[in-house]
Amino acid sequence: MSKAQIHLLELASSRYGIVVSPMLSSFLDTEEAAPTLGPHRHDYHALFLLSSGAITMRIEGQIIDMSPCSILIVQPGQIHQYIHSSNVSGWIMFLDGKILDTKVRTVIEQSKNSPKIIPLSGEEALFLDQILSSINQAAVEKIPGNFQTQMIHALANTLFYKTADLLLLQQNSNEVLTNRASKIVQDYKDLIKLNFKKFTRPAAYASLLHISVNHLNDCVKTQTGYSATRI
């Protein structure tokens, strides 16, 4: 199926350009069920906050398993498909990207983490849960205040400011781990050049590097695609 044939869903009519819904145990997208069962894409941002249970989705061909206390962001145009869920609770949020602060939208769209799934601490999950609950309550008020739209948009931006900060922290952490793994692999190769006649097993080199042989294997596999023994 070509990308042109993938069903494109547009944001349902919304007074504030935002749709927020509790995630139910019988989870399906809050849009029309039929098109969301197959591969589809949105013209808006989607955010899933999973408080409990599990969700499996396919995003741009990659299988994503969400676990409790995590956020998943699906960006406009990304092809995705709901596969399975069990005993879920949390929130689903759809919003028009024009609502977001330009800087925070840029951080999210240009983040190297893709798909964008973020594990949360208990405090972070509670903070985001409270914001989504507040947006949900404000959006359904029968007699909105004069600044209801501005308040809801401010809450949405607060949610995404926090999400962008978490993305940047995750990205920086990943870069540190990648740099560390790269150095370990280079040191391993250097040691092999000096000691290949004396030591023929990865465990000996892991000992020289002061790491476990499993960690050495993981670093080598990630960086080169080969096992430590093959190197």
C-alpha positions, 0 to 999 in steps of 0.5 A: 500500500502506497502512502497516497493510499493510506487513510488520512484522518482530519481533526474532528470539529472541536471548539478549541482545536483539541480533543482529550478523552480518557483511555478506556479498558476497551481501548480504540481510538476515539475517532471512527473505529473502522479506519483506525484499525488499519494503517492510517495517518493524522493531520494533527498531533496525537499524544497517548499517556498510559497509566496502566495496562499495555498497548501495542502499535505499529508506527512507520513499520516499527512495533511499539509496546507501551508500558505503564507510566509512559507517553507516546507522541504520534506526529502529523503524517506518521503512518501508524496502526493500533494492534492490541491493548489490555486493561488500559487506563490513561488519556488520549489527546489530539490537537492542532499543531498551530496551538503549540509554541513554535519552539516546543513544536520544533523540539518535538518534530526535530527530536532524534527519538522516533517513534517518540515514546518516553518513560515517566517517573510516578511524579511526572506521570501524575503531573501530566495526568492532572494537566490532561484531566484539567483540559478535559474538564475545561473543554466540556464546561457548559458555560466557558469563561471569557478566556477559556480558549486561552486557558486550554491552549496554555494548559496544552502548551504546559503539557508539551513544554514538559514533554519536550523537556523529557524528550531532550533529557532522553535524547541527551542520555541516549547520546551519552550512552552512545558515546560511551559505547563507541569508546568501549568498542574503540578501546576493545579494538585497540586492545585486540591489536596489542594482545590478540596473541595473548588473549583470544576470548572477549572475557579477557578484554572485558576484564581489562576494560573493567566491564562485564562481558555481556556489556562488552557484547552489547556495545559491540553489537550495537555499534558494529552489528557483529559480536565481540567474538567476531571482532 
